[in-house]
Amino acid sequence: MRVLTARWVAGCAAGISVALIAGGLAWAYVDRHLVPTDRMGWNISDAFGEVVNLAIPVAGFVVSIHPMCAG
């Protein structure tokens, strides 16, 4: 696989991952009132946990586009 192709694949995978995590977080926020109170898992700690999970695909994207990784 060429370096440029690998960068595109990594960038697309990172973008899709970020979009899915952000969409899931937004969906959980919008639907938080539809879940019974005893089963609701929406609080600020859960929201920040999902924001922290965004760091994984972002870090992978940064590593994939860094010129030192171009072998």
mmCIF file as Biopython writes it, N, C-alpha, C and O atoms, coordinates in Angstrom:
data_model
#
loop_
_atom_site.group_PDB
_atom_site.id
_atom_site.type_symbol
_atom_site.label_atom_id
_atom_site.label_alt_id
_atom_site.label_comp_id
_atom_site.label_asym_id
_atom_site.label_entity_id
_atom_site.label_seq_id
_atom_site.pdbx_PDB_ins_code
_atom_site.Cartn_x
_atom_site.Cartn_y
_atom_site.Cartn_z
_atom_site.occupancy
_atom_site.B_iso_or_equiv
_atom_site.auth_seq_id
_atom_site.auth_asym_id
_atom_site.pdbx_PDB_model_num
ATOM 1   N N  . MET A ? 1  ? 0.853   -1.168 0.000  1.0 0.0 1  A 1 
ATOM 2   C CA . MET A ? 1  ? 0.000   0.000  0.000  1.0 0.0 1  A 1 
ATOM 3   C C  . MET A ? 1  ? 0.902   1.235  0.000  1.0 0.0 1  A 1 
ATOM 4   O O  . MET A ? 1  ? 1.883   1.302  0.740  1.0 0.0 1  A 1 
ATOM 5   N N  . ARG A ? 2  ? 0.560   2.188  -0.824 1.0 0.0 2  A 1 
ATOM 6   C CA . ARG A ? 2  ? 1.330   3.416  -0.878 1.0 0.0 2  A 1 
ATOM 7   C C  . ARG A ? 2  ? 1.065   4.266  0.361  1.0 0.0 2  A 1 
ATOM 8   O O  . ARG A ? 2  ? 0.035   4.119  1.018  1.0 0.0 2  A 1 
ATOM 9   N N  . VAL A ? 3  ? 2.001   5.152  0.671  1.0 0.0 3  A 1 
ATOM 10  C CA . VAL A ? 3  ? 1.891   6.005  1.860  1.0 0.0 3  A 1 
ATOM 11  C C  . VAL A ? 3  ? 0.670   6.908  1.761  1.0 0.0 3  A 1 
ATOM 12  O O  . VAL A ? 3  ? -0.055  7.084  2.740  1.0 0.0 3  A 1 
ATOM 13  N N  . LEU A ? 4  ? 0.444   7.467  0.610  1.0 0.0 4  A 1 
ATOM 14  C CA . LEU A ? 4  ? -0.699  8.357  0.448  1.0 0.0 4  A 1 
ATOM 15  C C  . LEU A ? 4  ? -2.021  7.617  0.647  1.0 0.0 4  A 1 
ATOM 16  O O  . LEU A ? 4  ? -2.954  8.147  1.250  1.0 0.0 4  A 1 
ATOM 17  N N  . THR A ? 5  ? -2.090  6.402  0.139  1.0 0.0 5  A 1 
ATOM 18  C CA . THR A ? 5  ? -3.302  5.594  0.321  1.0 0.0 5  A 1 
ATOM 19  C C  . THR A ? 5  ? -3.515  5.265  1.789  1.0 0.0 5  A 1 
ATOM 20  O O  . THR A ? 5  ? -4.638  5.332  2.287  1.0 0.0 5  A 1 
ATOM 21  N N  . ALA A ? 6  ? -2.438  4.910  2.483  1.0 0.0 6  A 1 
ATOM 22  C CA . ALA A ? 6  ? -2.546  4.596  3.907  1.0 0.0 6  A 1 
ATOM 23  C C  . ALA A ? 6  ? -2.998  5.815  4.702  1.0 0.0 6  A 1 
ATOM 24  O O  . ALA A ? 6  ? -3.778  5.689  5.647  1.0 0.0 6  A 1 
ATOM 25  N N  . ARG A ? 7  ? -2.515  6.984  4.326  1.0 0.0 7  A 1 
ATOM 26  C CA . ARG A ? 7  ? -2.950  8.208  5.011  1.0 0.0 7  A 1 
ATOM 27  C C  . ARG A ? 7  ? -4.431  8.474  4.785  1.0 0.0 7  A 1 
ATOM 28  O O  . ARG A ? 7  ? -5.145  8.866  5.708  1.0 0.0 7  A 1 
ATOM 29  N N  . TRP A ? 8  ? -4.894  8.260  3.552  1.0 0.0 8  A 1 
ATOM 30  C CA . TRP A ? 8  ? -6.313  8.457  3.264  1.0 0.0 8  A 1 
ATOM 31  C C  . TRP A ? 8  ? -7.192  7.468  4.037  1.0 0.0 8  A 1 
ATOM 32  O O  . TRP A ? 8  ? -8.238  7.838  4.569  1.0 0.0 8  A 1 
ATOM 33  N N  . VAL A ? 9  ? -6.762  6.235  4.092  1.0 0.0 9  A 1 
ATOM 34  C CA . VAL A ? 9  ? -7.531  5.218  4.824  1.0 0.0 9  A 1 
ATOM 35  C C  . VAL A ? 9  ? -7.585  5.572  6.305  1.0 0.0 9  A 1 
ATOM 36  O O  . VAL A ? 9  ? -8.649  5.518  6.922  1.0 0.0 9  A 1 
ATOM 37  N N  . ALA A ? 10 ? -6.434  5.934  6.878  1.0 0.0 10 A 1 
ATOM 38  C CA . ALA A ? 10 ? -6.399  6.298  8.301  1.0 0.0 10 A 1 
ATOM 39  C C  . ALA A ? 10 ? -7.227  7.550  8.572  1.0 0.0 10 A 1 
ATOM 40  O O  . ALA A ? 10 ? -7.926  7.632  9.582  1.0 0.0 10 A 1 
ATOM 41  N N  . GLY A ? 11 ? -7.147  8.513  7.677  1.0 0.0 11 A 1 
ATOM 42  C CA . GLY A ? 11 ? -7.924  9.737  7.853  1.0 0.0 11 A 1 
ATOM 43  C C  . GLY A ? 11 ? -9.419  9.487  7.776  1.0 0.0 11 A 1 
ATOM 44  O O  . GLY A ? 11 ? -10.188 10.036 8.565  1.0 0.0 11 A 1 
ATOM 45  N N  . CYS A ? 12 ? -9.829  8.664  6.830  1.0 0.0 12 A 1 
ATOM 46  C CA . CYS A ? 12 ? -11.257 8.328  6.710  1.0 0.0 12 A 1 
ATOM 47  C C  . CYS A ? 12 ? -11.755 7.537  7.914  1.0 0.0 12 A 1 
ATOM 48  O O  . CYS A ? 12 ? -12.849 7.787  8.420  1.0 0.0 12 A 1 
ATOM 49  N N  . ALA A ? 13 ? -10.950 6.588  8.367  1.0 0.0 13 A 1 
ATOM 50  C CA . ALA A ? 13 ? -11.340 5.804  9.550  1.0 0.0 13 A 1 
ATOM 51  C C  . ALA A ? 13 ? -11.443 6.699  10.780 1.0 0.0 13 A 1 
ATOM 52  O O  . ALA A ? 13 ? -12.363 6.546  11.584 1.0 0.0 13 A 1 
ATOM 53  N N  . ALA A ? 14 ? -10.509 7.630  10.931 1.0 0.0 14 A 1 
ATOM 54  C CA . ALA A ? 14 ? -10.558 8.547  12.068 1.0 0.0 14 A 1 
ATOM 55  C C  . ALA A ? 14 ? -11.772 9.462  11.972 1.0 0.0 14 A 1 
ATOM 56  O O  . ALA A ? 14 ? -12.452 9.697  12.971 1.0 0.0 14 A 1 
ATOM 57  N N  . GLY A ? 15 ? -12.046 9.975  10.789 1.0 0.0 15 A 1 
ATOM 58  C CA . GLY A ? 15 ? -13.201 10.850 10.608 1.0 0.0 15 A 1 
ATOM 59  C C  . GLY A ? 15 ? -14.519 10.146 10.887 1.0 0.0 15 A 1 
ATOM 60  O O  . GLY A ? 15 ? -15.411 10.711 11.521 1.0 0.0 15 A 1 
ATOM 61  N N  . ILE A ? 16 ? -14.637 8.925  10.418 1.0 0.0 16 A 1 
ATOM 62  C CA . ILE A ? 16 ? -15.853 8.142  10.673 1.0 0.0 16 A 1 
ATOM 63  C C  . ILE A ? 16 ? -15.993 7.842  12.157 1.0 0.0 16 A 1 
ATOM 64  O O  . ILE A ? 16 ? -17.094 7.916  12.702 1.0 0.0 16 A 1 
ATOM 65  N N  . SER A ? 17 ? -14.894 7.506  12.815 1.0 0.0 17 A 1 
ATOM 66  C CA . SER A ? 17 ? -14.939 7.216  14.257 1.0 0.0 17 A 1 
ATOM 67  C C  . SER A ? 17 ? -15.368 8.437  15.050 1.0 0.0 17 A 1 
ATOM 68  O O  . SER A ? 17 ? -16.206 8.336  15.946 1.0 0.0 17 A 1 
ATOM 69  N N  . VAL A ? 18 ? -14.799 9.585  14.726 1.0 0.0 18 A 1 
ATOM 70  C CA . VAL A ? 18 ? -15.171 10.824 15.425 1.0 0.0 18 A 1 
ATOM 71  C C  . VAL A ? 18 ? -16.637 11.146 15.180 1.0 0.0 18 A 1 
ATOM 72  O O  . VAL A ? 18 ? -17.348 11.538 16.105 1.0 0.0 18 A 1 
ATOM 73  N N  . ALA A ? 19 ? -17.094 10.985 13.955 1.0 0.0 19 A 1 
ATOM 74  C CA . ALA A ? 19 ? -18.495 11.268 13.643 1.0 0.0 19 A 1 
ATOM 75  C C  . ALA A ? 19 ? -19.441 10.337 14.399 1.0 0.0 19 A 1 
ATOM 76  O O  . ALA A ? 19 ? -20.478 10.778 14.896 1.0 0.0 19 A 1 
ATOM 77  N N  . LEU A ? 20 ? -19.090 9.056  14.488 1.0 0.0 20 A 1 
ATOM 78  C CA . LEU A ? 20 ? -19.947 8.111  15.209 1.0 0.0 20 A 1 
ATOM 79  C C  . LEU A ? 20 ? -19.969 8.394  16.711 1.0 0.0 20 A 1 
ATOM 80  O O  . LEU A ? 20 ? -21.029 8.324  17.334 1.0 0.0 20 A 1 
ATOM 81  N N  . ILE A ? 21 ? -18.821 8.711  17.298 1.0 0.0 21 A 1 
ATOM 82  C CA . ILE A ? 21 ? -18.782 9.015  18.726 1.0 0.0 21 A 1 
ATOM 83  C C  . ILE A ? 21 ? -19.564 10.297 19.012 1.0 0.0 21 A 1 
ATOM 84  O O  . ILE A ? 21 ? -20.355 10.345 19.954 1.0 0.0 21 A 1 
ATOM 85  N N  . ALA A ? 22 ? -19.346 11.329 18.203 1.0 0.0 22 A 1 
ATOM 86  C CA . ALA A ? 22 ? -20.063 12.592 18.405 1.0 0.0 22 A 1 
ATOM 87  C C  . ALA A ? 22 ? -21.565 12.413 18.182 1.0 0.0 22 A 1 
ATOM 88  O O  . ALA A ? 22 ? -22.376 12.965 18.926 1.0 0.0 22 A 1 
ATOM 89  N N  . GLY A ? 23 ? -21.930 11.651 17.168 1.0 0.0 23 A 1 
ATOM 90  C CA . GLY A ? 23 ? -23.351 11.385 16.930 1.0 0.0 23 A 1 
ATOM 91  C C  . GLY A ? 23 ? -23.994 10.607 18.062 1.0 0.0 23 A 1 
ATOM 92  O O  . GLY A ? 23 ? -25.124 10.895 18.458 1.0 0.0 23 A 1 
ATOM 93  N N  . GLY A ? 24 ? -23.276 9.618  18.584 1.0 0.0 24 A 1 
ATOM 94  C CA . GLY A ? 24 ? -23.801 8.861  19.722 1.0 0.0 24 A 1 
ATOM 95  C C  . GLY A ? 24 ? -23.962 9.720  20.958 1.0 0.0 24 A 1 
ATOM 96  O O  . GLY A ? 24 ? -24.929 9.572  21.705 1.0 0.0 24 A 1 
ATOM 97  N N  . LEU A ? 25 ? -23.015 10.617 21.175 1.0 0.0 25 A 1 
ATOM 98  C CA . LEU A ? 25 ? -23.100 11.525 22.316 1.0 0.0 25 A 1 
ATOM 99  C C  . LEU A ? 25 ? -24.278 12.479 22.154 1.0 0.0 25 A 1 
ATOM 100 O O  . LEU A ? 25 ? -25.014 12.725 23.109 1.0 0.0 25 A 1 
ATOM 101 N N  . ALA A ? 26 ? -24.459 13.011 20.961 1.0 0.0 26 A 1 
ATOM 102 C CA . ALA A ? 26 ? -25.591 13.903 20.713 1.0 0.0 26 A 1 
ATOM 103 C C  . ALA A ? 26 ? -26.916 13.165 20.847 1.0 0.0 26 A 1 
ATOM 104 O O  . ALA A ? 26 ? -27.871 13.701 21.408 1.0 0.0 26 A 1 
ATOM 105 N N  . TRP A ? 27 ? -26.981 11.942 20.337 1.0 0.0 27 A 1 
ATOM 106 C CA . TRP A ? 27 ? -28.199 11.139 20.438 1.0 0.0 27 A 1 
ATOM 107 C C  . TRP A ? 27 ? -28.538 10.826 21.896 1.0 0.0 27 A 1 
ATOM 108 O O  . TRP A ? 27 ? -29.701 10.890 22.295 1.0 0.0 27 A 1 
ATOM 109 N N  . ALA A ? 28 ? -27.531 10.491 22.678 1.0 0.0 28 A 1 
ATOM 110 C CA . ALA A ? 28 ? -27.758 10.214 24.102 1.0 0.0 28 A 1 
ATOM 111 C C  . ALA A ? 28 ? -28.262 11.457 24.822 1.0 0.0 28 A 1 
ATOM 112 O O  . ALA A ? 28 ? -29.108 11.359 25.711 1.0 0.0 28 A 1 
ATOM 113 N N  . TYR A ? 29 ? -27.752 12.621 24.446 1.0 0.0 29 A 1 
ATOM 114 C CA . TYR A ? 29 ? -28.208 13.860 25.079 1.0 0.0 29 A 1 
ATOM 115 C C  . TYR A ? 29 ? -29.653 14.173 24.710 1.0 0.0 29 A 1 
ATOM 116 O O  . TYR A ? 29 ? -30.449 14.557 25.568 1.0 0.0 29 A 1 
ATOM 117 N N  . VAL A ? 30 ? -29.988 14.009 23.442 1.0 0.0 30 A 1 
ATOM 118 C CA . VAL A ? 30 ? -31.345 14.320 22.992 1.0 0.0 30 A 1 
ATOM 119 C C  . VAL A ? 30 ? -32.364 13.369 23.617 1.0 0.0 30 A 1 
ATOM 120 O O  . VAL A ? 30 ? -33.455 13.795 23.995 1.0 0.0 30 A 1 
ATOM 121 N N  . ASP A ? 31 ? -32.020 12.089 23.729 1.0 0.0 31 A 1 
ATOM 122 C CA . ASP A ? 31 ? -32.965 11.092 24.235 1.0 0.0 31 A 1 
ATOM 123 C C  . ASP A ? 31 ? -32.858 10.827 25.732 1.0 0.0 31 A 1 
ATOM 124 O O  . ASP A ? 31 ? -33.426 9.848  26.217 1.0 0.0 31 A 1 
ATOM 125 N N  . ARG A ? 32 ? -32.162 11.654 26.464 1.0 0.0 32 A 1 
ATOM 126 C CA . ARG A ? 32 ? -31.943 11.380 27.886 1.0 0.0 32 A 1 
ATOM 127 C C  . ARG A ? 32 ? -33.231 11.397 28.703 1.0 0.0 32 A 1 
ATOM 128 O O  . ARG A ? 32 ? -33.280 10.780 29.768 1.0 0.0 32 A 1 
ATOM 129 N N  . HIS A ? 33 ? -34.267 12.079 28.243 1.0 0.0 33 A 1 
ATOM 130 C CA . HIS A ? 33 ? -35.523 12.149 28.983 1.0 0.0 33 A 1 
ATOM 131 C C  . HIS A ? 33 ? -36.473 10.997 28.648 1.0 0.0 33 A 1 
ATOM 132 O O  . HIS A ? 33 ? -37.509 10.849 29.297 1.0 0.0 33 A 1 
ATOM 133 N N  . LEU A ? 34 ? -36.143 10.193 27.660 1.0 0.0 34 A 1 
ATOM 134 C CA . LEU A ? 34 ? -37.010 9.089  27.257 1.0 0.0 34 A 1 
ATOM 135 C C  . LEU A ? 34 ? -36.720 7.796  28.002 1.0 0.0 34 A 1 
ATOM 136 O O  . LEU A ? 34 ? -37.492 6.841  27.914 1.0 0.0 34 A 1 
ATOM 137 N N  . VAL A ? 35 ? -35.619 7.759  28.732 1.0 0.0 35 A 1 
ATOM 138 C CA . VAL A ? 35 ? -35.204 6.559  29.451 1.0 0.0 35 A 1 
ATOM 139 C C  . VAL A ? 35 ? -35.675 6.678  30.902 1.0 0.0 35 A 1 
ATOM 140 O O  . VAL A ? 35 ? -35.602 7.760  31.484 1.0 0.0 35 A 1 
ATOM 141 N N  . PRO A ? 36 ? -36.158 5.578  31.494 1.0 0.0 36 A 1 
ATOM 142 C CA . PRO A ? 36 ? -36.550 5.642  32.904 1.0 0.0 36 A 1 
ATOM 143 C C  . PRO A ? 36 ? -35.380 6.094  33.788 1.0 0.0 36 A 1 
ATOM 144 O O  . PRO A ? 36 ? -34.218 5.812  33.495 1.0 0.0 36 A 1 
ATOM 145 N N  . THR A ? 37 ? -35.705 6.786  34.850 1.0 0.0 37 A 1 
ATOM 146 C CA . THR A ? 37 ? -34.694 7.387  35.719 1.0 0.0 37 A 1 
ATOM 147 C C  . THR A ? 37 ? -33.739 6.357  36.307 1.0 0.0 37 A 1 
ATOM 148 O O  . THR A ? 37 ? -32.547 6.636  36.433 1.0 0.0 37 A 1 
ATOM 149 N N  . ASP A ? 38 ? -34.227 5.178  36.667 1.0 0.0 38 A 1 
ATOM 150 C CA . ASP A ? 38 ? -33.354 4.180  37.277 1.0 0.0 38 A 1 
ATOM 151 C C  . ASP A ? 38 ? -32.378 3.560  36.273 1.0 0.0 38 A 1 
ATOM 152 O O  . ASP A ? 38 ? -31.396 2.940  36.684 1.0 0.0 38 A 1 
ATOM 153 N N  . ARG A ? 39 ? -32.623 3.711  34.973 1.0 0.0 39 A 1 
ATOM 154 C CA . ARG A ? 39 ? -31.736 3.149  33.951 1.0 0.0 39 A 1 
ATOM 155 C C  . ARG A ? 39 ? -30.965 4.213  33.190 1.0 0.0 39 A 1 
ATOM 156 O O  . ARG A ? 39 ? -30.218 3.900  32.263 1.0 0.0 39 A 1 
ATOM 157 N N  . MET A ? 40 ? -31.141 5.450  33.571 1.0 0.0 40 A 1 
ATOM 158 C CA . MET A ? 40 ? -30.490 6.528  32.838 1.0 0.0 40 A 1 
ATOM 159 C C  . MET A ? 40 ? -29.002 6.563  33.171 1.0 0.0 40 A 1 
ATOM 160 O O  . MET A ? 40 ? -28.626 6.614  34.342 1.0 0.0 40 A 1 
ATOM 161 N N  . GLY A ? 41 ? -28.166 6.535  32.153 1.0 0.0 41 A 1 
ATOM 162 C CA . GLY A ? 41 ? -26.732 6.596  32.348 1.0 0.0 41 A 1 
ATOM 163 C C  . GLY A ? 41 ? -26.159 7.923  31.893 1.0 0.0 41 A 1 
ATOM 164 O O  . GLY A ? 41 ? -24.961 8.021  31.626 1.0 0.0 41 A 1 
ATOM 165 N N  . TRP A ? 42 ? -26.989 8.937  31.802 1.0 0.0 42 A 1 
ATOM 166 C CA . TRP A ? 42 ? -26.505 10.213 31.299 1.0 0.0 42 A 1 
ATOM 167 C C  . TRP A ? 42 ? -26.155 11.114 32.475 1.0 0.0 42 A 1 
ATOM 168 O O  . TRP A ? 42 ? -27.023 11.521 33.247 1.0 0.0 42 A 1 
ATOM 169 N N  . ASN A ? 43 ? -24.885 11.414 32.594 1.0 0.0 43 A 1 
ATOM 170 C CA . ASN A ? 43 ? -24.423 12.424 33.530 1.0 0.0 43 A 1 
ATOM 171 C C  . ASN A ? 43 ? -23.163 13.056 32.944 1.0 0.0 43 A 1 
ATOM 172 O O  . ASN A ? 43 ? -22.677 12.634 31.895 1.0 0.0 43 A 1 
ATOM 173 N N  . ILE A ? 44 ? -22.649 14.053 33.617 1.0 0.0 44 A 1 
ATOM 174 C CA . ILE A ? 44 ? -21.516 14.788 33.077 1.0 0.0 44 A 1 
ATOM 175 C C  . ILE A ? 44 ? -20.272 13.911 32.987 1.0 0.0 44 A 1 
ATOM 176 O O  . ILE A ? 44 ? -19.443 14.100 32.096 1.0 0.0 44 A 1 
ATOM 177 N N  . SER A ? 45 ? -20.136 12.966 33.891 1.0 0.0 45 A 1 
ATOM 178 C CA . SER A ? 45 ? -18.992 12.054 33.859 1.0 0.0 45 A 1 
ATOM 179 C C  . SER A ? 45 ? -19.027 11.178 32.600 1.0 0.0 45 A 1 
ATOM 180 O O  . SER A ? 45 ? -17.994 10.975 31.962 1.0 0.0 45 A 1 
ATOM 181 N N  . ASP A ? 46 ? -20.191 10.666 32.246 1.0 0.0 46 A 1 
ATOM 182 C CA . ASP A ? 46 ? -20.325 9.868  31.024 1.0 0.0 46 A 1 
ATOM 183 C C  . ASP A ? 46 ? -20.041 10.705 29.779 1.0 0.0 46 A 1 
ATOM 184 O O  . ASP A ? 46 ? -19.413 10.232 28.831 1.0 0.0 46 A 1 
ATOM 185 N N  . ALA A ? 47 ? -20.508 11.945 29.791 1.0 0.0 47 A 1 
ATOM 186 C CA . ALA A ? 47 ? -20.275 12.823 28.641 1.0 0.0 47 A 1 
ATOM 187 C C  . ALA A ? 47 ? -18.787 13.107 28.465 1.0 0.0 47 A 1 
ATOM 188 O O  . ALA A ? 47 ? -18.275 13.059 27.346 1.0 0.0 47 A 1 
ATOM 189 N N  . PHE A ? 48 ? -18.087 13.405 29.567 1.0 0.0 48 A 1 
ATOM 190 C CA . PHE A ? 48 ? -16.659 13.656 29.462 1.0 0.0 48 A 1 
ATOM 191 C C  . PHE A ? 48 ? -15.885 12.392 29.104 1.0 0.0 48 A 1 
ATOM 192 O O  . PHE A ? 48 ? -14.842 12.468 28.454 1.0 0.0 48 A 1 
ATOM 193 N N  . GLY A ? 49 ? -16.377 11.255 29.513 1.0 0.0 49 A 1 
ATOM 194 C CA . GLY A ? 49 ? -15.750 9.992  29.125 1.0 0.0 49 A 1 
ATOM 195 C C  . GLY A ? 49 ? -15.796 9.788  27.622 1.0 0.0 49 A 1 
ATOM 196 O O  . GLY A ? 49 ? -14.826 9.318  27.028 1.0 0.0 49 A 1 
ATOM 197 N N  . GLU A ? 50 ? -16.906 10.135 27.008 1.0 0.0 50 A 1 
ATOM 198 C CA . GLU A ? 50 ? -17.020 10.024 25.556 1.0 0.0 50 A 1 
ATOM 199 C C  . GLU A ? 50 ? -16.131 11.050 24.847 1.0 0.0 50 A 1 
ATOM 200 O O  . GLU A ? 50 ? -15.560 10.763 23.795 1.0 0.0 50 A 1 
ATOM 201 N N  . VAL A ? 51 ? -16.022 12.235 25.426 1.0 0.0 51 A 1 
ATOM 202 C CA . VAL A ? 51 ? -15.135 13.245 24.846 1.0 0.0 51 A 1 
ATOM 203 C C  . VAL A ? 51 ? -13.686 12.765 24.910 1.0 0.0 51 A 1 
ATOM 204 O O  . VAL A ? 51 ? -12.920 12.974 23.970 1.0 0.0 51 A 1 
ATOM 205 N N  . VAL A ? 52 ? -13.313 12.128 26.007 1.0 0.0 52 A 1 
ATOM 206 C CA . VAL A ? 52 ? -11.958 11.581 26.126 1.0 0.0 52 A 1 
ATOM 207 C C  . VAL A ? 52 ? -11.750 10.461 25.104 1.0 0.0 52 A 1 
ATOM 208 O O  . VAL A ? 52 ? -10.654 10.317 24.561 1.0 0.0 52 A 1 
ATOM 209 N N  . ASN A ? 53 ? -12.776 9.680  24.842 1.0 0.0 53 A 1 
ATOM 210 C CA . ASN A ? 53 ? -12.669 8.619  23.832 1.0 0.0 53 A 1 
ATOM 211 C C  . ASN A ? 53 ? -12.414 9.175  22.433 1.0 0.0 53 A 1 
ATOM 212 O O  . ASN A ? 53 ? -11.906 8.461  21.567 1.0 0.0 53 A 1 
ATOM 213 N N  . LEU A ? 54 ? -12.757 10.422 22.207 1.0 0.0 54 A 1 
ATOM 214 C CA . LEU A ? 54 ? -12.471 11.048 20.913 1.0 0.0 54 A 1 
ATOM 215 C C  . LEU A ? 54 ? -10.970 11.210 20.681 1.0 0.0 54 A 1 
ATOM 216 O O  . LEU A ? 54 ? -10.531 11.334 19.538 1.0 0.0 54 A 1 
ATOM 217 N N  . ALA A ? 55 ? -10.190 11.210 21.743 1.0 0.0 55 A 1 
ATOM 218 C CA . ALA A ? 55 ? -8.742  11.410 21.607 1.0 0.0 55 A 1 
ATOM 219 C C  . ALA A ? 55 ? -8.071  10.252 20.867 1.0 0.0 55 A 1 
ATOM 220 O O  . ALA A ? 55 ? -7.037  10.453 20.230 1.0 0.0 55 A 1 
ATOM 221 N N  . ILE A ? 56 ? -8.626  9.071  20.937 1.0 0.0 56 A 1 
ATOM 222 C CA . ILE A ? 56 ? -7.992  7.904  20.308 1.0 0.0 56 A 1 
ATOM 223 C C  . ILE A ? 56 ? -7.978  8.025  18.784 1.0 0.0 56 A 1 
ATOM 224 O O  . ILE A ? 56 ? -6.903  7.915  18.195 1.0 0.0 56 A 1 
ATOM 225 N N  . PRO A ? 57 ? -9.117  8.246  18.109 1.0 0.0 57 A 1 
ATOM 226 C CA . PRO A ? 57 ? -9.031  8.388  16.653 1.0 0.0 57 A 1 
ATOM 227 C C  . PRO A ? 57 ? -8.297  9.656  16.229 1.0 0.0 57 A 1 
ATOM 228 O O  . PRO A ? 57 ? -7.645  9.667  15.185 1.0 0.0 57 A 1 
ATOM 229 N N  . VAL A ? 58 ? -8.392  10.721 17.018 1.0 0.0 58 A 1 
ATOM 230 C CA . VAL A ? 58 ? -7.680  11.947 16.672 1.0 0.0 58 A 1 
ATOM 231 C C  . VAL A ? 58 ? -6.173  11.720 16.747 1.0 0.0 58 A 1 
ATOM 232 O O  . VAL A ? 58 ? -5.435  12.155 15.863 1.0 0.0 58 A 1 
ATOM 233 N N  . ALA A ? 59 ? -5.716  11.044 17.794 1.0 0.0 59 A 1 
ATOM 234 C CA . ALA A ? 59 ? -4.282  10.745 17.915 1.0 0.0 59 A 1 
ATOM 235 C C  . ALA A ? 59 ? -3.820  9.833  16.779 1.0 0.0 59 A 1 
ATOM 236 O O  . ALA A ? 59 ? -2.729  10.027 16.242 1.0 0.0 59 A 1 
ATOM 237 N N  . GLY A ? 60 ? -4.615  8.862  16.412 1.0 0.0 60 A 1 
ATOM 238 C CA . GLY A ? 60 ? -4.273  7.993  15.289 1.0 0.0 60 A 1 
ATOM 239 C C  . GLY A ? 60 ? -4.183  8.759  13.987 1.0 0.0 60 A 1 
ATOM 240 O O  . GLY A ? 60 ? -3.308  8.489  13.163 1.0 0.0 60 A 1 
ATOM 241 N N  . PHE A ? 61 ? -5.077  9.707  13.796 1.0 0.0 61 A 1 
ATOM 242 C CA . PHE A ? 61 ? -5.040  10.529 12.592 1.0 0.0 61 A 1 
ATOM 243 C C  . PHE A ? 61 ? -3.783  11.392 12.554 1.0 0.0 61 A 1 
ATOM 244 O O  . PHE A ? 61 ? -3.132  11.507 11.515 1.0 0.0 61 A 1 
ATOM 245 N N  . VAL A ? 62 ? -3.446  11.995 13.686 1.0 0.0 62 A 1 
ATOM 246 C CA . VAL A ? 62 ? -2.250  12.842 13.743 1.0 0.0 62 A 1 
ATOM 247 C C  . VAL A ? 62 ? -0.998  12.020 13.456 1.0 0.0 62 A 1 
ATOM 248 O O  . VAL A ? 62 ? -0.111  12.473 12.733 1.0 0.0 62 A 1 
ATOM 249 N N  . VAL A ? 63 ? -0.921  10.821 14.015 1.0 0.0 63 A 1 
ATOM 250 C CA . VAL A ? 63 ? 0.237   9.964  13.755 1.0 0.0 63 A 1 
ATOM 251 C C  . VAL A ? 63 ? 0.284   9.557  12.284 1.0 0.0 63 A 1 
ATOM 252 O O  . VAL A ? 63 ? 1.365   9.463  11.703 1.0 0.0 63 A 1 
ATOM 253 N N  . SER A ? 64 ? -0.863  9.318  11.686 1.0 0.0 64 A 1 
ATOM 254 C CA . SER A ? 64 ? -0.872  8.848  10.298 1.0 0.0 64 A 1 
ATOM 255 C C  . SER A ? 64 ? -0.479  9.936  9.307  1.0 0.0 64 A 1 
ATOM 256 O O  . SER A ? 64 ? 0.067   9.624  8.248  1.0 0.0 64 A 1 
ATOM 257 N N  . ILE A ? 65 ? -0.738  11.188 9.616  1.0 0.0 65 A 1 
ATOM 258 C CA . ILE A ? 65 ? -0.400  12.254 8.676  1.0 0.0 65 A 1 
ATOM 259 C C  . ILE A ? 65 ? 0.954   12.880 8.965  1.0 0.0 65 A 1 
ATOM 260 O O  . ILE A ? 65 ? 1.422   13.713 8.189  1.0 0.0 65 A 1 
ATOM 261 N N  . HIS A ? 66 ? 1.589   12.500 10.056 1.0 0.0 66 A 1 
ATOM 262 C CA . HIS A ? 66 ? 2.872   13.086 10.416 1.0 0.0 66 A 1 
ATOM 263 C C  . HIS A ? 66 ? 3.933   12.675 9.402  1.0 0.0 66 A 1 
ATOM 264 O O  . HIS A ? 66 ? 4.021   11.497 9.056  1.0 0.0 66 A 1 
ATOM 265 N N  . PRO A ? 67 ? 4.737   13.615 8.919  1.0 0.0 67 A 1 
ATOM 266 C CA . PRO A ? 67 ? 5.716   13.288 7.879  1.0 0.0 67 A 1 
ATOM 267 C C  . PRO A ? 67 ? 6.786   12.276 8.304  1.0 0.0 67 A 1 
ATOM 268 O O  . PRO A ? 67 ? 7.349   11.602 7.441  1.0 0.0 67 A 1 
ATOM 269 N N  . MET A ? 68 ? 7.078   12.149 9.571  1.0 0.0 68 A 1 
ATOM 270 C CA . MET A ? 68 ? 8.085   11.200 10.024 1.0 0.0 68 A 1 
ATOM 271 C C  . MET A ? 68 ? 7.625   9.761  9.845  1.0 0.0 68 A 1 
ATOM 272 O O  . MET A ? 68 ? 8.450   8.848  9.840  1.0 0.0 68 A 1 
ATOM 273 N N  . CYS A ? 69 ? 6.319   9.544  9.698  1.0 0.0 69 A 1 
ATOM 274 C CA . CYS A ? 69 ? 5.786   8.201  9.511  1.0 0.0 69 A 1 
ATOM 275 C C  . CYS A ? 69 ? 5.797   7.784  8.035  1.0 0.0 69 A 1 
ATOM 276 O O  . CYS A ? 69 ? 5.304   6.711  7.688  1.0 0.0 69 A 1 
ATOM 277 N N  . ALA A ? 70 ? 6.348   8.617  7.189  1.0 0.0 70 A 1 
ATOM 278 C CA . ALA A ? 70 ? 6.263   8.370  5.745  1.0 0.0 70 A 1 
ATOM 279 C C  . ALA A ? 70 ? 7.303   7.400  5.234  1.0 0.0 70 A 1 
ATOM 280 O O  . ALA A ? 70 ? 7.431   7.237  4.021  1.0 0.0 70 A 1 
ATOM 281 N N  . GLY A ? 71 ? 8.040   6.759  6.092  1.0 0.0 71 A 1 
ATOM 282 C CA . GLY A ? 71 ? 8.972   5.710  5.726  1.0 0.0 71 A 1 
ATOM 283 C C  . GLY A ? 71 ? 9.806   5.879  4.555  1.0 0.0 71 A 1 
ATOM 284 O O  . GLY A ? 71 ? 10.602  4.998  4.231  1.0 0.0 71 A 1 
#
